[in-house]
Amino acid sequence: MPRKRESVGKALRRALGEEVVLSRIEPRRSGVSQLMNQRRLRLFQAVFNEPGVHLRELQRKLGIPLQSLRWHVSVLLGVGILEGISLGRKTALFSPLSARRDDVVAMTLVRDERFGPIIRIIKRDGEVSVREIAKETASYQQLVSARLKSLKSLGFVASQGKGVRVRYKMVTGAPPMTSETERDPKETKERLIALLGDHGLAPKVTQQSSRSITIVAETPSDDVELQFKM
């Protein structure tokens, strides 16, 4: 019958002839150090600075192969560092530290070539018909109707009237349709530094202005300089 294998601690005590106290290893908290990876850190910086960006845009900006980029995004989504909103065939990515979900939807729609022109016409004219939008954008009325339906379902556009008399206007109280998001610079800075610190990056602020902040973060391979928009 094979002899039972002794534990590591017992083997050490037998070899050294004295009591050996093994240090207790604390389990690593879920999500901690996910930003130690330099690609992931650069990815986080890019999404923080441009809420609503999608994968293809990130690939062009960062030069990371798409398959690898998808993996890093999925990791950051899984631990809540990034969030995503599905808008048609694209997923708009953002950091909860730098933008609110509703603001990201509005910003993404304004930048989108399908919805941006329609939104600008409605904002300019106050109320407008499908026919008027189709004429100005050189589009088919059926296509304009479909896009207005999407804007209506998202809560940004309302309609009144029936049949050919239907007119569309922006919903009162909806998030502002702009390409920027409002941030409290002080609060954003504090939350950003706290997040990087929680992930073991020992962040140091090296430069700051009213519009940006430069942080040096420690990673296992090298220090990384990061610039964030405030």
N, C-alpha and C positions, 0 to 999 in steps of 0.2 A: 504494500500500500504506500503510495507516494507521501512523503513528509509534507505537512502543511507549511505553506510559505509564511515566514514571519513578516511583520510589518516593517516599514522603513524605520520608524522610530525605535523599535526594539532592536533592529540590526545595528543601528548607530550606537545605542547604549551598550550593546554587547561588544562592539568593536572598540569603543573608547573607554569602557570600564567605568563609566560615570553616568549620572543622570543628564540627559540632554533634553532641553525644553525647545520644542519646535515652534517657530513663530506662527501665529495664527494668520491665515490668509483670508482677508475679507473678500467676499464675492464682489465683482465689479457691477455697479448699478447699470441697468439696461439703458442704452443710449449714450453713456458716457464715453468720450473720446472718439465719437463718430467723425468729428471734425479734424482729427489728427492727420488724416489722409489729405495730402496737399491738393489733389484734384478736387476732392470734395469741398475743401476749404475755399478754393477759387470759385467753384460752382455756387456755393452759398453766397459769396460776395457778389457774384454777377446777378443772382436772383434778388438779393436784398436791394441792390441798386436799381433794378428794373422790374418792378412788380408786374406780372402779367406776361412775362417772357415765356416762350415755348421751346421745346426741345431743339428744333431745327435752328432757331436763332442762337441758342446756347452753343450748339455744335460749331456754328460759324465763328462765334466770338471766342470760344475757348480752345478750339481745335482738338477736341476729344472725340475719339471714334464713337459713333452713335450707340453701339451696343454697350460700351463701357459707360457712356454718359447715362443711359437708361438705368443701369445698375446703381450708379452713385445717386441718381435722383430717387430711386426706389428706397434706398437706405435712409436718405434724409426725410422722405415722406413718412417712412415707417416709424421714425422717432419724433415726428412732429416739428422738426426744424424747418421744413418746408411744407406747404400745402398746395393743392392743385384744384382747379375748377375746370370742368369739362365744358367747352364752348364749341359745339359742332364737332369737327374732326380734330380740333386742337385742345390741348390741356394748358391752361394758363397757370404758371407757377408763381408763387410768391412766398415771402417770409412773413409770418404773423407779427414779427417785430417791426416791420417797415410799412405795412399796409393792412387795411381791413378788407375782408372778403368782398363786401358790396362795392367798395371803391375799386377793387381790382377788376371786377366785372365791368364797371362803367369805363374804366381806363382802357381795358382791352377792346371793348366795343368801339370806342372813339378811334382807336388806332387801326381797327380792322377795315380793310378796303371795301368790304361788303356793307358794313353798317355805318362807318364813319360819315360818308357823304349824306346818308339819310338823316342821321342825327343832326348834322350841321344845318341842313335845310329846315328841319322842324324847329330847331332852336332859333333860327333866324326869322322865320315867318310866323311862328306861334302855332298856327294850325295849317294843315296842308292835306291834300288828297293824294291817293295813289297815283292818279294820272299826272298830277303836277310833279311829283317826285320822279316818276318814270321819264317824263319829258326832259327834266333838267339833268338827270344822270344817264340819259340815253340807254335805259334799261327796259325790259319787258315788264308790263304791269303785273303779270303773274309772279315774277321774281321779286318785285318790290313788295307785293302783298305778303309773300312768304317771309320776307325779312322783317316786315312790320309786325307780323304775327309773332315772330321770335322775340322782338323787342317788347312786345306787349306781354308775352308770357313771363319775361324776366322782370317785369314791373317797372319799366322805364317809359313806356309809351301807352297812352290811353286813346280810345276812339269814341266818337259820338256820331250819331246819325245812322242811316240805313242805306243799303244798296250803293248806288253810284254817288250818294250824298255823304258817305262816310268820310270823316276828316280825323286826322291824327294830331296829337299834341303831346308834349312831355308831361309826365306825371309830377304833380306838385309833391315835394318832399322826397323825391328819389335822390340817390347820391349824385352829386354834380358830375356832369359828363365832361371831364377834363382829362388831359394826358398825364396829370401829376396827382400825387396823393399828399394830403396834409399830414405832417408829423410834428410832434413836440420834440425838438432836437435834444433837449436835456434828458427826457424820459427815454427816448430811443437810444441815446448813447449809453445810459445806465443799463438798460436791458441787454444791449449788444455786448457790453463788456462782461456782464454777469454770465451770459450764455457762453462766451469764449472761455471764461474762467472755469465754468462748470465742466467744460470739456478738456481741462488740463492744459490750455494753451498759454497761460500766464500772459495775458494781453498787456501791452504797454502803449499808451497814447504818446505818439511822437510829434504830432502836428494836428491842429484843428482850426477850423474857421466856422463861420455861421452856416456854411453849406456842405462841409465835408469834415471827415475825421480820418486820420491815418493811424493805424494800429500795427504794431509788430507783434506777431504771435509765434510762440515756440512750438515747433513740431519735432518729432524724433530725428529727422534728417537735417533740418535747417530752420532758421528763423524766416518767417514769411511776412513781407510788408503788404498790408491790405488797406485800401481806401474805400470808405463807405460814405454814401451821400446821406446828409441829414435832412 
